[in-house]
Structures are given as structure tokens and as C-alpha cells.
């Protein structure tokens, strides 16, 4: 192992902790995988928060103490000719990196038990009271994938006529939602709350915190399988929202999620997909990189002419879902259409940009198998001189790692002319899938992903369409 004392190694440990959100299992897994700590910080840099500064002082103090003890023991051993003391000093010196890596978790654990947990419990109790007494319609968004898309489309449309509040970014944990609750003014008419799920019981606990009155189930797949351990556990966790609200509650479900669909009645009127939902029928679909997506939604004598900046048929279902929910909450057709026109591609999610005559579709925030399938389906239909697919693969798919990535390789084979893979632990599985489908295009394996993404304008030519899906953070290899 290369430790590069003291500054680089200490900063690398702190970066590992920060980038894994202080989850010690992930931190130690990363630490054990790392052979050269100079290469730890690639995509981001260390954010010097108050917590990081305190931990940094602690590590520096521990390093000075340990190295001083080691030098003292070695010196005393030479003076007294006591080889055991010399050995002990050398051992302390050699073990210092490991002792720092493990020792830094002690103040974290003490701080969590004595300070953080009591503070969080108080914050959650306060948020629970705020949300329980809030008169707004509360819409919970649950699922393995697609939550941000549904949340943003729905929020944009409803904001045309209602006073709403939407959980920002990935603020979907109990603490994140509690912070969101504290900022509410109390006169909101609709709250849209995204639920994060990583383990069984998460949805139930978040439902108890937020008291939703209706919900949207966006789909189920292998996302977070490494923590759920099985798709059965994932499914049971997502369906905790049904248990909480009851089957008579208004719960919309994604009819294009095969795993979710298998658990539901096929004639459920609240199943949404690219054909429509709850009596709304979709027709006249048109999709282009320049104009986005347009279609007509009709229910009885109501007609909504939908136009958004989003691309891909997989976005039609969430869009008509927003039409249906907005209509049920009293938003006029005019306001629904106006809201949908304001929906633009979300950053790093099917976000198309033209560079040197080539289209680059940035979908690097996508990290699930359904998103990959949707992206490849779009790529296959787009006119291009070269269809280029760029990916490092997916993370957190647990025991299905080989199966999922071999399938991805097979899917790529029928959609792309060229494949660019970021060299890591799943690359061989994707290549295996490509070969199984006798892919005849070019396969390029990149060892330095950051350099490739930074200079992609030099890689493309006019007429190319490049789809970049997913990006691995530094704690994955």
C-alpha cells in the first residue's frame, strides 16, 4: 500500500468518509480496495466542513503522537540495545496508517451517539408534528428509479395553479425530509415528497413521518440490491406505502415496470404508461432531440396538448401521470399545458446538447437497468452517422452484478455502432454480453474516465449521437 504521509493520506481518509456519507462499511470497503491513495480524489475535492476540520485536527494529532512514540521507542531501543523496543517502535510506525484509518471512526461513533442521534431524533419529532398538522395534499413518491423525473414534472405542472413545496435534490431521508418540513410556511396546498429506500422498513418509517394522502410508485428494479439483498425485500419495502395508505387510497403505479406490474391487477385504472392512465388516452406522439416530446392526452371532452423538453418514450408515462394528477386536483387544461411546456431536461438525466455538430445526451446520473434499457431504446431510433454508447456500468446491483451487466451488453449490441466502456470490475461482463450478440462495432475501453469525459468534444464528429449513461463516483471501481 502507498500511504504518502501525512497530508495526502489524511486528506484521502477524510475524502473517503465524506464521499461515503460516513457509512463505515462503505468507507472500509473502499480503504481495503485502495492501493495508491494519491488516486483517491478524482471527480471531486474534499469539502472542508466544520466536521471535516475537526476530524482533520484529530488525525494530525494522532499522527504526530504515534510517529513521536515510534521514534522515541526506536531511539530508546538503540540507546539501551533493547531490540524488542526497537521492533515495537518500528511496528508502531508501520501500523500508523492502519491505526489512523480505524481510529478516526472512534470520534465519529462517539459524536454520533452523544450528539448527532439525539439532535436527529429531536428534529424528526418536530418535523412529524409539522407534517401531521399540515393541511396540504401530501404526495409520496416511492420506487427504485424514476422518482426525480416524476417529482420534477409533477411539481412543475402543479405549480402553475397551486402553492406547492417539493423536497429538493436527493433530500429523501428522514433527516432530509425533516429539514424540508422546517422550511414550510404552512399555507402550501400540495407537498410532493420523495422517499429514499435502502433497506426494509424505510418506506414505512418515512410514511409515518410524512403522513402522505396519496402516492406514486415509480417502479422496482435491482437498484440498491447490495443493501436490500434480494428483489423480494425491495418489492416488500416499496409496497409498504400500500400497507400504510390502504388499497383504497389513490396510488398511481408505473405500468412499464415489469416487477411492479407482476404484483398488481392488470386492470388497475391507476397504472400509468405511455398509453395513458385513469381514462386519459395518449396519441400523436412525436419525439426529437431538437423539439423534445409532444403528444395529445384525451379524457372525455378534455384534451391536453402536451409538449415538454424531455426526450424518450419512457418520459411519456410520467408526463400523462402529471396530467391526470393535476386534473384530479383541479388544475385547468390551460395551466396543465403551460406547466408541461416549462419542463426541461434535468441535469445529467437525458440532457441533450449539441457539440461540433454531434448530439451528446448526458444521462450520467442514471444508475439503474430500466434507465439503461430506455436510453438504448431511444438511441436505436435516432438518426446518426455513428451511435455511440458510453458507460462504466451500474453499481449496487449486488448478487446480480454479472447477470445485469451481461444483459446490458446484449442490449447495447442492437442499439450502438460503437461502445466506450470505463475500465472497472464490470467491464468484462458487458463485453461478454456484446460478444454473445456478435457485436460487430468498435469497443473502446478507457482507463481514465475523467479525462475522457472532459475531452469528449475532441472524440466526436458531426452527425454522431453519443449517449453517456451513469458515472461511478470515486468510491466505486
Protein Blocks (a to p, Z undefined) as FASTA:
>chain_A
ZZkpaklmmmmmmmmmmmnoopaklmmmmmmmpmblklmpmmbccdddfklmmmmmmmmm
mmmmmmmmmmmmmmmmmmnopaklmmmmmmmmmmmmmmmmmmmmmmmmmmmmmmmmmmmm
mmmmmmmmmmmmpcbdcdddedjehklmmmmmmmmmmmmmpccdddehjllbfklmmmmm
mmpgolafbdcdddddfbghklmmmmmmnopabdcdfbdcfehklmnopaklmmmmmmmm
mmmnopkbccdddfkbmklmmmpcfklmkbccfkbgehiacehiacdfklopaddddehj
bccddddfbecjklmmmmmmmmmmmmmnopafklmmmmmmmpccdehiapacdeehiacd
dfklgccfklmmmmmmmmmmpgcfbdcdddebjehkljmlmmmmmmmmmmmmmmcfbdcd
dddfklmmmmmmmmmnopabdcdddfblmlmmmmmmmmpcehiacddehjadfkbZZ
